[in-house]
Amino acid sequence: MTWTKLGHDFAERSDLLACSRSARLLHVEALVYANRVGSDGAIPAGALRRITDSDHEEAEAVELVEAGVWATTGAGWQIVDFERDQLSKAEVSRMRDAAKIRTRRQRLHLAGDHSDCNPKYCKAVTRDEHRDQQSDARRSSRTNERTSDRNGQDGRCVHGNKGGADAEGDPYCPKCADERRHTPQRLAIVGDDAQIEGDR
């Protein structure tokens, strides 16, 4: 639904005061019509009789044109300075689209889906992001520790051989591979993640 706005000086405008009371009423009726259909102030000639019950609508339209409130067009009339107080069709469309997005975001938020929420206003998004960042930091720290344990500063293992592992996951160093085969593996739960101890 759209709204028609009348400025606080509407009843004191000199151009409107030059018109009869019935012509001023026709102007208000035309504003309401233009906002309802989204015509940006255009009044088709065929619509004039439908937007008012006046018996002298044509004469009143002439008054409004002579006062500079309306202007004649090939299809009827145009309300002069329509967008001074009224929203354009494009502005109304943008506001409706924004309202649809807000409504959809609110419904998803209430349903527990925070994928569209703004972290600035939704505590759930901020909490989830913080938790993910902490989890990523822990994984990165453990990966670095494993690499540091297996390989020396020069990229070699503790036995002085080439560090790392091949495509199958077996260590390049025979001693490391042998230790891995004979080291009991235990599953340890650390925070939100699980790792195999002894697989280093």
Secondary structure per residue as TSV (DSSP state, phi and psi in degrees):
chain	resnum	aa	ss	phi	psi
A	1	M	-	360.0	138.3
A	2	T	-	-102.9	166.5
A	3	W	-	-125.9	149.2
A	4	T	-	-107.5	126.1
A	5	K	-	-105.8	133.1
A	6	L	-	-116.1	125.0
A	7	G	-	-64.4	158.6
A	8	H	T	-64.6	-17.8
A	9	D	T	-99.2	12.3
A	10	F	G	-56.6	-45.6
A	11	A	G	-74.6	-7.1
A	12	E	G	-113.4	4.7
A	13	R	-	-67.4	129.5
A	14	S	H	-64.2	-35.1
A	15	D	H	-67.1	-35.6
A	16	L	H	-76.8	-33.6
A	17	L	H	-66.7	-19.2
A	18	A	T	-77.2	-8.5
A	19	C	S	-103.6	161.6
A	20	S	-	-71.4	165.4
A	21	R	H	-61.3	-40.0
A	22	S	H	-66.8	-33.9
A	23	A	H	-69.6	-37.9
A	24	R	H	-64.8	-38.1
A	25	L	H	-65.2	-40.2
A	26	L	H	-61.0	-37.9
A	27	H	H	-63.2	-42.6
A	28	V	H	-64.3	-43.2
A	29	E	H	-61.8	-37.2
A	30	A	H	-68.6	-37.4
A	31	L	H	-62.1	-44.6
A	32	V	H	-62.2	-43.9
A	33	Y	H	-61.5	-47.7
A	34	A	H	-62.4	-37.9
A	35	N	H	-70.1	-36.8
A	36	R	H	-67.8	-42.6
A	37	V	H	-93.5	-8.6
A	38	G	T	69.3	47.5
A	39	S	-	-96.0	0.5
A	40	D	T	56.7	36.5
A	41	G	T	92.8	0.6
A	42	A	E	-82.6	132.9
A	43	I	E	-118.9	104.0
A	44	P	E	-64.2	147.1
A	45	A	G	-59.5	-37.1
A	46	G	G	-72.8	-15.2
A	47	A	G	-91.0	-14.4
A	48	L	H	-58.5	-42.8
A	49	R	H	-70.3	-23.0
A	50	R	H	-85.1	-22.0
A	51	I	H	-93.6	-3.3
A	52	T	-	-145.2	154.5
A	53	D	-	-106.2	16.7
A	54	S	-	-68.7	148.6
A	55	D	S	-88.9	-5.2
A	56	H	-	-131.8	42.2
A	57	E	H	-62.3	-36.3
A	58	E	H	-65.0	-45.5
A	59	A	H	-64.9	-37.2
A	60	E	H	-68.6	-36.1
A	61	A	H	-63.2	-38.6
A	62	V	H	-63.2	-40.5
A	63	E	H	-58.9	-45.2
A	64	L	H	-65.8	-36.3
A	65	V	H	-67.8	-43.9
A	66	E	H	-65.6	-29.1
A	67	A	T	-83.8	-6.6
A	68	G	T	83.0	9.8
A	69	V	S	-80.6	-38.3
A	70	W	E	-116.3	164.4
A	71	A	E	-134.2	142.3
A	72	T	E	-78.2	145.0
A	73	T	-	-131.3	174.8
A	74	G	S	-66.0	-26.1
A	75	A	S	-102.2	-6.7
A	76	G	E	158.2	-110.6
A	77	W	E	-139.2	160.6
A	78	Q	E	-129.0	128.9
A	79	I	E	-73.2	120.6
A	80	V	T	-70.9	141.2
A	81	D	T	54.6	38.6
A	82	F	G	-58.2	-42.2
A	83	E	G	-81.6	5.2
A	84	R	G	-65.2	-39.2
A	85	D	T	-119.1	-17.5
A	86	Q	S	-106.5	156.1
A	87	L	-	-82.7	142.5
A	88	S	-	-75.5	166.0
A	89	K	H	-61.2	-38.9
A	90	A	H	-65.4	-41.0
A	91	E	H	-65.3	-40.8
A	92	V	H	-63.3	-40.8
A	93	S	H	-63.6	-42.5
A	94	R	H	-63.6	-40.9
A	95	M	H	-65.4	-38.3
A	96	R	H	-67.6	-41.4
A	97	D	H	-63.0	-42.3
A	98	A	H	-63.7	-37.7
A	99	A	H	-66.2	-37.5
A	100	K	H	-64.5	-41.4
A	101	I	H	-64.7	-43.3
A	102	R	H	-62.1	-42.2
A	103	T	H	-64.5	-43.5
A	104	R	H	-63.2	-43.3
A	105	R	H	-62.6	-40.6
A	106	Q	H	-65.6	-41.1
A	107	R	H	-64.9	-42.5
A	108	L	H	-64.5	-40.7
A	109	H	H	-61.1	-45.6
A	110	L	H	-66.4	-25.9
A	111	A	T	-86.1	-0.5
A	112	G	T	93.7	3.7
A	113	D	-	-98.5	112.3
A	114	H	-	-107.6	21.2
A	115	S	T	-65.5	-27.3
A	116	D	T	-103.9	2.0
A	117	C	-	-73.1	150.9
A	118	N	-	-88.2	121.2
A	119	P	T	-56.7	-23.7
A	120	K	T	-66.8	-28.1
A	121	Y	T	-116.7	-18.3
A	122	C	-	-105.3	115.2
A	123	K	H	-68.6	-28.9
A	124	A	H	-63.6	-39.8
A	125	V	H	-65.5	-46.1
A	126	T	H	-60.6	-41.5
A	127	R	H	-66.4	-43.7
A	128	D	H	-66.0	-41.9
A	129	E	H	-63.6	-40.6
A	130	H	H	-64.3	-41.1
A	131	R	H	-64.8	-42.1
A	132	D	H	-64.2	-40.3
A	133	Q	H	-64.3	-40.9
A	134	Q	H	-65.2	-41.6
A	135	S	H	-64.1	-43.2
A	136	D	H	-62.5	-39.8
A	137	A	H	-65.3	-39.6
A	138	R	H	-65.8	-42.1
A	139	R	H	-61.9	-45.0
A	140	S	H	-61.5	-40.8
A	141	S	H	-64.5	-43.0
A	142	R	H	-68.2	-36.4
A	143	T	H	-63.9	-41.7
A	144	N	H	-65.3	-38.0
A	145	E	H	-65.7	-41.2
A	146	R	H	-62.2	-45.5
A	147	T	H	-63.1	-40.5
A	148	S	H	-66.5	-36.7
A	149	D	H	-70.3	-41.5
A	150	R	H	-76.7	-36.8
A	151	N	S	-115.3	142.2
A	152	G	-	-77.1	-174.9
A	153	Q	T	-62.5	-28.3
A	154	D	T	-94.0	12.4
A	155	G	S	89.0	5.9
A	156	R	B	-100.4	158.7
A	157	C	-	-79.3	-177.9
A	158	V	T	-67.9	-16.3
A	159	H	T	-92.9	2.1
A	160	G	S	85.7	5.5
A	161	N	S	-97.1	176.1
A	162	K	B	-59.9	126.9
A	163	G	-	-82.0	179.9
A	164	G	S	87.2	-168.5
A	165	A	B	-142.0	160.5
A	166	D	-	-83.6	-172.7
A	167	A	T	-64.2	-23.7
A	168	E	T	-85.2	-6.8
A	169	G	S	92.2	2.2
A	170	D	-	-87.2	137.5
A	171	P	B	-61.0	146.6
A	172	Y	S	-66.1	-34.5
A	173	C	S	-79.3	125.0
A	174	P	H	-59.3	-36.8
A	175	K	H	-67.2	-41.0
A	176	C	H	-63.3	-40.0
A	177	A	H	-64.8	-40.0
A	178	D	H	-66.8	-41.1
A	179	E	H	-63.9	-37.6
A	180	R	H	-65.7	-38.9
A	181	R	H	-68.4	-29.9
A	182	H	H	-101.8	3.8
A	183	T	S	-94.6	120.9
A	184	P	-	-59.5	139.3
A	185	Q	-	-105.7	128.1
A	186	R	E	-124.2	141.9
A	187	L	E	-89.7	120.2
A	188	A	E	-115.8	135.9
A	189	I	E	-94.9	120.6
A	190	V	E	-124.4	108.8
A	191	G	T	64.0	-125.9
A	192	D	T	-92.7	-5.3
A	193	D	E	-115.6	163.7
A	194	A	E	-120.2	140.6
A	195	Q	E	-138.6	156.9
A	196	I	E	-96.2	115.4
A	197	E	E	-78.5	145.2
A	198	G	T	94.9	-15.8
A	199	D	-	-91.0	63.2
A	200	R	-	-131.5	360.0
